[in-house]
Amino acid sequence: METNQKTGRIIGFLLLFIMLAGIPSTMFRGLSTSMVNAPDFLSQILESALEMRISVFLDVLASALWVIAAAILFPLIKKFNHKLALVFFGVWTTYFAITIFSDISHLSLLSLSQDFVNAQIPDAAYFKIAGGLKIKDYFWAHFFGIMFYAAATFMFYYFLFRNRLVPRFLSAWGMVAISIVFVACWLNIFDFNVSFLFFGQNGIHMIILMGWLIAKGFNPLKIE
C-alpha cells in the first residue's frame, strides 16, 4: 500500500512539473496562423526568437516528463492488463515523437526568419509562403499530438477508474474532460472555430487530480 501511495505521489509531482513547464511553454510560443497577414511577420518572429526557443525547450521537457510518468505507471498497468500497458506506453512515445516534429518545424521557422532578415534583397512573397507553411506544419502536428495525448490520458483515467486508485468521480471526470479535448482537435482539423474552454476545462481537472495525488497518492491496487 505504501508503494502505491508513493507511486501516486510521484505521478502527482510529475504532473506539477509538467504544468510548470507546459504553461510558460504555451505563453512563450508566440505563434498563430493569423500572424502571416502581417507583411513583416518573419521579422517579428525573429525578435521573439529567445522566447520561442525557451518555449520549445519547455515543450520538449514537459513531453519527456509524460514519457517518464508512463514508464513509472507501466508496471502498475501491466498487472491490470499487459496489452493496455504496452499500448499506453506506445501512445505516449508517439506523442513525444510528434512533439519533437512540431518543435523542429518551429525551430526551422526561426531559421527561415533569420534568412529573411539577412537577405539583402529578400523575395518577400517566397518567404511569406514558406513561413506560413512552417506555421501550419507546427499547428497540424500540434493538434495530432494533442489527440495522441488525449488517447493516452484517457487510458490512464480508465485504469484509475477500473481499479479505484483515486475517487471514481475524479477518473470519470477525467475521461469526459479529455474526450472533449479529443473532439475539439478534430473540430479544428475540420476548420470549425473551437472555444478555448474546450481545452481549458481539462486543465481544471488536471490541477485537482494533481493535488489529490500529491496529498493522497494511489489507493491500493485491486485487480477487478
CORNORVEN-V743338 format. One record per residue. N is the residue number from 1. RES is the residue in one letter. SS is DSSP state (A for helix, B for strand, O for the rest). PHI is phi as a letter, one per 20 degrees, with the letter a starting at -180 (* if undefined). Layout:
# CORNORVEN-V743338
n={N;N}
res={RES;RES}
ss={SS;SS}
phi={PHI;PHI}
This chain:
# CORNORVEN-V743338
n={1;2;3;4;5;6;7;8;9;10;11;12;13;14;15;16;17;18;19;20;21;22;23;24;25;26;27;28;29;30;31;32;33;34;35;36;37;38;39;40;41;42;43;44;45;46;47;48;49;50;51;52;53;54;55;56;57;58;59;60;61;62;63;64;65;66;67;68;69;70;71;72;73;74;75;76;77;78;79;80;81;82;83;84;85;86;87;88;89;90;91;92;93;94;95;96;97;98;99;100;101;102;103;104;105;106;107;108;109;110;111;112;113;114;115;116;117;118;119;120;121;122;123;124;125;126;127;128;129;130;131;132;133;134;135;136;137;138;139;140;141;142;143;144;145;146;147;148;149;150;151;152;153;154;155;156;157;158;159;160;161;162;163;164;165;166;167;168;169;170;171;172;173;174;175;176;177;178;179;180;181;182;183;184;185;186;187;188;189;190;191;192;193;194;195;196;197;198;199;200;201;202;203;204;205;206;207;208;209;210;211;212;213;214;215;216;217;218;219;220;221;222;223;224}
res={M;E;T;N;Q;K;T;G;R;I;I;G;F;L;L;L;F;I;M;L;A;G;I;P;S;T;M;F;R;G;L;S;T;S;M;V;N;A;P;D;F;L;S;Q;I;L;E;S;A;L;E;M;R;I;S;V;F;L;D;V;L;A;S;A;L;W;V;I;A;A;A;I;L;F;P;L;I;K;K;F;N;H;K;L;A;L;V;F;F;G;V;W;T;T;Y;F;A;I;T;I;F;S;D;I;S;H;L;S;L;L;S;L;S;Q;D;F;V;N;A;Q;I;P;D;A;A;Y;F;K;I;A;G;G;L;K;I;K;D;Y;F;W;A;H;F;F;G;I;M;F;Y;A;A;A;T;F;M;F;Y;Y;F;L;F;R;N;R;L;V;P;R;F;L;S;A;W;G;M;V;A;I;S;I;V;F;V;A;C;W;L;N;I;F;D;F;N;V;S;F;L;F;F;G;Q;N;G;I;H;M;I;I;L;M;G;W;L;I;A;K;G;F;N;P;L;K;I;E}
ss={O;A;A;A;A;A;A;A;A;A;A;A;A;A;A;A;A;A;A;A;A;A;A;A;A;A;A;A;A;O;O;O;A;A;A;A;A;O;O;O;A;A;A;A;A;A;A;O;A;A;A;A;A;A;A;A;A;A;A;A;A;A;A;A;A;A;A;A;A;A;A;A;A;A;A;A;A;A;A;A;O;A;A;A;A;A;A;A;A;A;A;A;A;A;A;A;A;A;A;A;A;A;A;A;A;A;A;A;A;A;A;A;A;A;A;A;A;A;O;O;O;O;O;A;A;A;A;A;A;A;A;A;A;A;A;A;A;A;A;A;A;A;A;A;A;A;A;A;A;A;A;A;A;A;A;A;A;A;A;A;A;A;A;O;O;O;O;A;A;A;A;A;A;A;A;A;A;A;A;A;A;A;A;A;A;A;A;A;A;O;O;O;O;O;O;O;A;A;A;A;A;A;A;A;A;A;A;A;A;A;A;A;A;A;A;A;O;O;O;O;O;O;O;O}
phi={*;f;f;f;f;f;f;f;f;f;f;f;f;f;f;f;f;f;f;f;e;f;f;f;g;f;f;e;g;m;d;b;f;e;f;f;f;e;f;d;f;f;f;f;f;f;f;d;f;f;f;f;f;f;f;f;g;f;f;f;f;f;f;f;f;f;f;f;f;f;f;f;f;g;f;f;f;f;f;e;b;f;f;f;f;f;f;g;f;f;f;f;f;f;g;f;f;f;f;f;f;f;f;f;f;f;f;f;f;f;f;f;f;f;f;f;f;f;f;f;c;f;e;g;f;f;f;f;f;f;f;f;f;f;f;f;g;f;f;f;f;f;f;f;f;f;f;f;g;f;f;f;f;g;f;f;f;f;f;f;f;f;d;l;f;c;g;f;f;f;f;f;g;f;f;f;f;f;f;f;f;f;f;f;f;f;f;f;f;e;m;e;f;d;f;f;g;f;e;f;f;f;f;f;f;f;f;f;f;g;f;f;f;f;f;d;m;e;f;g;f;c;f;e}
